[in-house]
Amino acid sequence: MTRAVHQLLPVFSYGDAIGGATVRTQRMLRKLGYRSEIFAGLIDRRFAGSAFPAADLLTPSALDPGDAVLYRLSVGSPLARTFESLPARRVLWFHNITPPEYFRQVSETVAYWTERGWNDLRRLVPRVDGVIADSSFNLHEAQQAGGGAEVPGWVVPIFDVARLRPRASHPTAPPTILFVGRVAPSKCHEDLIRAVAALRATAHPEARLTMLGTADDCTPYLTSLQRLIAQMGVGDAVALTGKRSTDGEVAAAYASATLFASASEHEGFCVPLLEAMAFGLPVVAHDAGAVAETIGGAGLVLGTKDPLVWAEAFNRVMDGGDLRRGLVAAGRRRLGDFDDGHVEARLREALRGLALSAG
């Protein structure tokens, strides 16, 4: 009999995809009848009182026989060893990790922690009771990393867009293409810059591009993007600061944009695609990782980086008509696959498969 299913993660951050998923998961676990707390190595001050230090899990009274701990793996952390040593049922929740090769030229620090994350994954998979992932892409990567170990797995896509208070978008002039995501080489901001330059040179000379997200430890990449913007002559049309935006600023960007675009080359799920759909924005994205799986046919998925192809895709969506209306409607339908009822059923199935019954 399992009375508690707790969550453990390296960093419990407000406003990011994993932080939002952690909160929503806790709410669902409690609704399903489990005691559930959140433990983290670092806790955002806005979550003060809502989570406990990871070290608290090591106290003698923290875990009862039959309790379980879900470890959210998205980066390397000393907590992986803590998780390994816990006297509990251990379940790995894999959010994917960007390959370190993307960072070797821009940040030795990020490259180190991503490589360590993959090493943690390889070590943990054969030692856990099961794996949960946001997508079948992530689940497959985790099982492959485990060297073919027979570890049961489930796909439970949990994310949270409620904090943004979605509403129907009302695009403003000039037409604006929006991207939301951290400034990192794997996100391929340069491809969006080139595509918008091509769009301005062909069909929409007034088009703009807004890219929201923090540069974190990837300042050299941000600098290279700013250099490219100047070289392409689109300095007055591209907004890119690399600074953190508030929820209100992100929501306002979604609500006023014309479409959402992502040229990212590595995505384990990509919550911003669904955030865009929640605001009624059509989506154009590069076919990489779990992107097509996440979109589920509710957006344009391109298999090329040719800026002229992207420019034409933008043009067709921006000009309205049946294509735009169809994409917006498909996005709304796709969001229904992630409502509480559907996701709770998947989570319940995973917990039953792990023989984790609520007390």
C-alpha positions in Angstrom: 0.0 0.0 0.0 1.4 3.3 -1.1 0.3 6.3 1.0 2.7 8.9 -0.4 4.1 9.8 -3.8 6.6 12.6 -3.5 8.5 14.6 -6.1 12.2 15.4 -6.1 13.9 17.8 -8.5 17.2 19.8 -8.6 15.6 23.2 -9.1 12.0 24.2 -8.3 11.6 27.3 -10.5 8.6 29.5 -10.9 7.4 30.1 -14.5 9.3 27.3 -16.2 7.8 24.2 -17.8 9.1 21.7 -15.2 8.1 23.9 -12.2 4.6 24.2 -13.6 4.4 20.5 -14.3 5.5 19.7 -10.8 2.7 21.8 -9.2 0.1 20.4 -11.5 1.3 16.8 -10.8 1.1 17.4 -7.0 -2.4 18.6 -7.4 -3.4 15.5 -9.4 -1.6 13.1 -7.0 -3.5 14.5 -4.0 -6.8 14.3 -5.9 -6.0 10.6 -6.6 -5.7 10.0 -2.8 -1.9 10.2 -2.3 0.0 12.3 0.2 2.4 14.3 -2.0 5.1 16.9 -1.2 7.7 18.6 -3.3 11.4 18.4 -2.4 14.1 20.3 -4.3 17.8 21.2 -4.2 17.0 24.9 -4.9 13.6 26.4 -4.3 12.4 29.6 -5.9 11.4 32.1 -3.2 8.0 32.4 -4.8 7.5 28.7 -3.9 8.6 29.3 -0.2 6.3 27.3 2.0 5.2 25.0 -0.9 8.3 22.8 -1.0 10.9 21.4 1.2 14.7 21.1 1.0 15.8 17.8 -0.7 17.8 17.0 2.5 14.5 16.5 4.4 13.9 13.3 2.4 16.9 11.8 4.2 15.5 12.2 7.7 14.4 8.9 9.3 10.7 9.9 9.4 10.4 11.2 5.9 9.4 8.0 4.1 7.2 5.1 5.2 7.5 1.6 3.7 5.8 1.5 0.3 6.1 5.3 -0.3 7.4 6.4 -3.7 9.6 9.3 -5.0 9.4 10.7 -8.5 12.7 12.2 -9.6 12.4 14.8 -12.3 15.5 14.6 -14.5 16.3 17.4 -16.9 19.9 18.2 -16.0 22.8 16.7 -14.1 22.6 17.1 -10.3 24.1 15.6 -7.1 20.5 14.8 -6.2 20.6 11.9 -8.6 22.8 10.1 -6.0 20.4 11.1 -3.2 17.5 9.7 -5.2 19.4 6.5 -5.8 19.9 6.0 -2.0 16.3 6.6 -0.9 14.5 3.7 0.9 11.4 4.0 -1.3 10.0 3.0 -4.6 11.9 5.1 -7.2 10.4 6.4 -10.3 12.3 8.5 -12.9 10.4 11.3 -14.7 12.5 12.1 -17.7 12.1 15.6 -19.3 14.9 15.1 -21.7 18.3 16.8 -21.8 19.8 18.8 -24.6 22.9 17.1 -26.0 26.0 18.7 -24.6 27.5 19.1 -28.1 25.3 22.2 -28.6 27.0 24.0 -25.7 30.7 23.1 -26.0 31.5 26.3 -27.9 29.4 28.7 -25.9 29.4 27.4 -22.3 31.6 24.8 -20.6 29.4 25.0 -17.6 26.2 24.1 -19.4 28.0 21.4 -21.4 29.3 19.9 -18.2 25.9 19.7 -16.5 24.1 18.4 -19.5 26.7 15.7 -20.0 26.4 14.8 -16.4 22.6 14.6 -16.8 23.0 12.0 -19.5 25.4 10.1 -17.3 22.8 10.2 -14.5 20.2 8.9 -16.9 22.3 6.0 -18.0 23.0 5.0 -14.4 19.5 5.5 -13.0 17.3 3.8 -15.6 18.4 0.2 -14.8 18.0 1.0 -11.1 14.4 2.4 -10.9 11.0 0.8 -10.7 9.7 2.6 -13.8 10.1 5.6 -16.1 7.5 8.3 -16.8 8.1 10.8 -19.6 6.3 13.8 -21.2 6.4 12.2 -24.7 7.0 8.9 -26.3 10.2 10.5 -27.7 11.5 11.1 -24.2 10.5 7.6 -23.0 12.3 6.0 -26.0 15.5 8.0 -25.3 15.4 7.0 -21.6 14.9 3.4 -22.3 17.7 3.5 -24.9 20.0 5.2 -22.5 19.4 2.4 -20.0 21.1 0.0 -22.3 18.0 -2.0 -23.1 17.1 -2.7 -19.4 13.5 -4.0 -19.1 12.1 -1.0 -17.3 8.3 -0.3 -17.6 7.5 3.1 -18.9 4.5 5.5 -19.4 3.9 8.7 -21.2 2.1 11.3 -19.0 2.3 14.8 -20.6 1.7 17.3 -17.8 2.2 21.0 -18.2 0.6 24.2 -17.0 -0.5 27.2 -19.0 -3.0 28.6 -16.5 -0.5 31.0 -15.0 -0.5 32.9 -18.3 -4.3 33.3 -18.3 -4.8 32.4 -21.9 -7.2 34.4 -24.0 -8.0 34.8 -27.7 -5.1 36.6 -29.5 -5.8 39.8 -31.3 -2.8 40.3 -33.6 -1.5 43.9 -33.8 0.2 45.7 -36.7 2.8 45.2 -37.9 2.5 41.4 -38.2 4.7 39.7 -35.6 6.2 36.2 -35.4 6.8 35.1 -31.8 9.2 32.5 -30.3 9.4 31.7 -26.6 12.3 29.7 -25.3 15.7 30.1 -23.7 18.5 31.5 -25.8 20.5 28.4 -26.4 22.2 27.0 -29.6 19.7 24.1 -29.8 16.8 26.5 -30.2 18.3 27.8 -33.5 17.2 31.4 -33.2 19.4 32.2 -36.2 17.1 30.2 -38.5 14.1 32.3 -37.5 16.1 35.5 -38.1 17.0 34.4 -41.6 13.4 33.3 -42.3 12.0 36.7 -41.2 14.7 38.5 -43.3 13.5 36.4 -46.3 9.8 37.2 -45.5 10.6 40.9 -45.3 12.4 40.7 -48.6 9.5 39.0 -50.3 5.9 39.2 -49.1 5.8 41.2 -45.8 8.4 44.0 -45.6 6.9 45.2 -42.4 7.0 41.8 -40.6 8.7 41.6 -37.1 10.1 38.9 -35.0 10.0 38.8 -31.2 12.0 36.2 -29.3 11.5 35.9 -25.5 13.8 33.9 -23.3 16.8 34.1 -21.0 20.4 33.7 -22.2 21.5 32.2 -18.9 25.1 31.0 -19.4 24.9 31.2 -23.2 25.9 34.9 -23.6 28.4 34.1 -26.5 25.4 32.6 -28.5 23.3 35.7 -27.7 26.2 37.9 -29.0 26.4 35.9 -32.2 22.7 36.3 -32.8 22.9 40.1 -32.3 25.7 40.2 -34.8 23.6 38.2 -37.3 20.7 40.6 -36.8 22.9 43.5 -37.7 24.4 41.6 -40.7 21.0 40.8 -42.1 19.9 44.4 -41.8 16.8 43.5 -39.6 17.9 45.4 -36.4 14.7 47.4 -36.4 12.5 44.3 -36.9 13.9 41.8 -34.4 13.4 42.0 -30.6 15.9 39.8 -28.7 17.2 40.8 -25.3 18.0 37.5 -23.6 16.5 38.8 -20.4 13.8 37.2 -18.2 10.2 38.2 -19.0 7.3 38.2 -16.5 4.3 36.0 -17.0 2.3 39.1 -17.9 4.9 40.1 -20.6 4.9 36.6 -22.1 1.1 36.5 -22.1 0.9 39.9 -23.7 3.3 38.7 -26.4 1.2 35.7 -27.2 -2.0 37.7 -27.2 -0.7 40.3 -29.7 1.4 38.0 -32.1 0.3 36.9 -35.5 1.8 33.4 -35.3 4.2 31.3 -33.3 7.3 29.7 -34.8 10.0 27.4 -33.5 13.1 26.3 -35.4 14.5 24.3 -32.5 16.5 21.1 -33.3 16.0 19.3 -30.0 12.7 19.2 -28.1 11.5 16.6 -25.6 8.0 18.1 -25.5 8.0 21.9 -26.1 5.4 23.5 -23.9 5.4 26.9 -25.8 3.8 25.2 -28.8 0.8 24.4 -26.6 0.9 27.8 -24.9 0.6 29.4 -28.4 -2.4 27.2 -29.2 -4.1 28.2 -25.9 -3.9 31.8 -27.1 -5.3 30.9 -30.5 -2.1 31.3 -32.4 -1.3 29.2 -35.4 2.0 27.3 -35.1 4.9 26.7 -37.6 7.7 24.5 -36.3 10.8 22.5 -37.4 10.3 18.8 -37.3 12.7 17.7 -34.5 12.5 15.5 -31.5 9.0 15.4 -30.0 7.7 18.5 -31.9 5.4 16.7 -34.3 4.2 14.4 -31.5 3.3 17.5 -29.3 1.7 19.4 -32.2 -0.4 16.3 -33.1 -1.3 17.6 -36.5 -2.4 21.0 -35.3 0.3 23.1 -36.9 2.7 23.3 -39.9 5.7 21.1 -39.3 8.6 21.8 -41.7 11.4 19.3 -42.5 13.7 21.9 -43.9 15.6 25.0 -42.7 15.4 26.8 -46.0 14.5 30.4 -45.1 12.5 30.9 -48.3 10.3 27.9 -47.5 9.8 29.2 -44.0 9.0 32.7 -45.3 6.3 31.2 -47.6 4.8 29.2 -44.7 4.7 32.4 -42.7 3.1 34.3 -45.6 0.4 31.7 -46.1 -0.5 31.7 -42.4 -0.3 35.5 -42.0 -2.6 36.1 -44.9 -5.5 34.5 -43.1 -8.1 32.4 -44.8 -8.9 28.8 -44.4 -5.4 27.7 -43.5 -5.1 30.1 -40.5 -8.6 29.3 -39.3 -8.0 25.6 -39.6 -4.8 25.7 -37.7 -6.3 27.8 -34.9 -9.3 25.4 -34.6 -7.0 22.3 -34.7 -4.9 23.9 -31.9 -7.9 24.3 -29.7 -8.9 20.7 -30.3 -5.4 19.5 -29.6 -5.4 21.2 -26.2 -8.3 19.0 -25.2 -6.0 16.0 -25.2 -4.2 17.6 -22.3 -7.1 18.5 -20.0 -7.1 17.3 -16.4 -9.4 14.3 -17.1 -7.2 12.9 -19.9 -3.9 13.5 -18.0 -5.2 12.2 -14.7 -6.2 9.0 -16.4 -2.7 8.5 -17.8 -1.1 9.3 -14.4 -3.5 6.8 -12.7 -2.6 4.2 -15.2 1.2 4.7 -14.7 0.8 4.5 -10.9 -1.2 1.3 -11.1 1.3 -0.2 -13.5 4.0 0.6 -10.9 1.8 -1.1 -8.2 1.5 2.2 -6.4 -2.0 2.1 -4.8 -3.3 5.0 -2.8 -3.9 4.3 0.9 
